Amino acid sequence: MTRDELPAAAGLRPTFAITVLEGDPAAFGALRDLLHDTLGEPGHAYAVRVLGELVLSGPAEEVEGLGSLAGLGFDGLYLTVRQRWQSPKWTDEGPLDLTHELTVALRRQRLVALHTTVSSQLLRAWVREDGAYRFLPDTVLAAYDREARGAVDVAPAWSRLTSGTRLAFPDYLRQVTVALDLLDKAFVAEDTPTAFE
């Protein structure tokens, strides 16, 4: 765990926008490695700087100011913030814009809820290559959509759920928990085999 310059988790206010993956719980480390490596690369940006990382994988480990990982209903947490310098879209030269990007990966059993700026295309390519995770089946996302009754936008091609609502971190965690509960029910309702059955 490297805290470095990370803000306290209790003070974060992410938007509810998650990509949900299903896979082998033991593969969470490989997903963290992908995120760590990708977020450390500038890509099209002028430069990037990772401010720090928080990795929790034991049920008794504490999310500062919020309680134990198990008490929050999760088995794993990866949190990082990076700074990204890039040219504004209106020029190729001159001033640089600085943005701060939050990545949060929460694992509960075989499901991972991922809030990140890492592109969906890169995630899809990694999922296909690595094989330890998959995007959720359309039938499961359709069943989720019926249960959520339009409260959340569903993008089946990217296994993505969004509401656009900024939430205090405890509320964000509760919203992720509700989403994962509904997705678990959708797997049962649609009689969809999980990736590792």
N, C-alpha and C positions, 0 to 999 in steps of 0.2 A: 504494500500500500504506500503510495507516494502522495502526500497531501499537497506539498509545495504551496502554490498560490490559489488553490481551489477555494471557492466560496463555500460556506457551510451549506450542507444539503437542505437543511430546514428553511433556508432563505431563498431557495431556487423557485422560479415560477415558469416552468416549461409550458408550452402549448401541448394540448393533447393531440399528438400526431405520432402514431407508432406503426412500425412494421412488425408483424407477428410471424415468428418462425416456429416450426415444430421440429424436434429432433432429439437426439441422444443427449441426455443431461450431462454426460461426461465431456461433451464437445464444446461446452461453454468457454473453456479456456482457449480453444482454437478461434472462436468468434471474437473473444477479447483480443487475441493476438492480431487478427485481421483489422479490427478497429484501431488498435494501438499503432500498427504499422501504417495504415492508410491515413490516419489523422496526423501523423508525423511527416507526411509528404506534402509538399506545396501544390502539386498538380499545376493548375493554371494560375495559381496565386503567385505573388511576388515572393512571399515568405509566410511561414507558419511557425507558431511556438505553442507547444502544449504546456499549459499552466500547471498541470498535475493530474494524477489519476487516483481514484479510490476503487479498490477491489475488495469485495467482501464475499466470502464463500462458506463461512461457518455459521450455523444457525444462531449462535450466541453473540456473533460479532455485532457491534453497535453502529447504527447510522446516527451520527452525532445529533443529539437533540430530538431524535424521533423514536428511538427504541431499537430492539434487536431485529436482525434480519428476519428471523422466524416469526417474531411478534408482528412484523409488518406483512407477513404472508408470503415471503419470497425465499428462495434458496441461494440466489446469487445476485450480486449487484456490481456493475462496472459503470463508473461515472468519470467523465473527463471534460475539461474545457480547453479549447484551443483558441488562440488568436490567429487571425488570418488577415494579411495585408494584400490588397489587390487593387488594380486600377479601377476607377469607376467605369461603368458601362459606356459612358459617353466620351471616353478618351483612352488612348493607348499609352499616353505619356503624362507626366505631371504628378498630380497629387495621388496619394494612396488612401483608400478607405480601410479602416480597421474594424473588423467584426469579431465578436466573441461567439463561438459555436459550442453548444452543449450536446454531449452524447450521454445517454443513459440507457443501459441494457439491464433489464430485470428478468431473471429466470425463476420460473416456478415449475418444478417438475420438468416436463418435456417441452413447455412453451417458453418462448423468449419474446418480450416486448421491447422493441428497440426504437428509441428516439434519437435520431442522428441526422447530420448533414451529409453523411456518406451516401453516394448516389444509389438509387434502387437498381440501376443497371449493374453497378459493381457488385452489389449484394447478390443479385441474381446469378451473375457469372461465378461468384465464389460458391454459392449454394450448389450450383450444377457441378462444379469442379470438386468440391470437398465431399459432398454427399452425406454429411452428418446432419444437415438440416434441410428442410424444404419449406417453400411458401405454402400457406394453407390452401386446401382444396376449395374450389369455387362453391361446392355444395355447403361446406361448413360456413363460409363467409356469407352465403345467401341466407342460411338459417340464423346466423348472428344478426344480419340486417333486419330480418323479420322480428326478432326478439328486441332489438334496440329501437325499433319503430321510428327510424329516421333521425334519431338523436345524434348519430355519428355517421359520417360519410364513409362508405366502404369502397375501396379500389381493389377488386379481386386480382387484377393482373400483377399488383405489387404487394398483395397481402397486407394492405395498409388501411388503418382506421384513423380518421381525423375528425375533430370537432372544431378546431381552430381556437378553442377556448384556452386562455392562459389560466393556470391553476397554481395555487400555493402547493409546494411539494407534497405535503401530507394528503391534500385533495387529489393531486396527480396520482399518487400511489393507490389511493382508494379507487380512482377511475380505472386504472390499469387492472386492479384486482377484479372489479366488476366486469371488465372486458374479457379477462381470462376465464372468469367463471362462466360467462355466457358462451364463450368459445368451447369450453369443456362440455357444456350441455349440448352445443351444436354438434360436436363429434358424436355424442351418444344418439341424439335425435336423428341424425342423418345416417347412422350406422356406418360411419366412415372409419376404416381402420387407421390407426395412427401409423406413423412412418416406421416404427420399429416393432410392430406386432407380427 
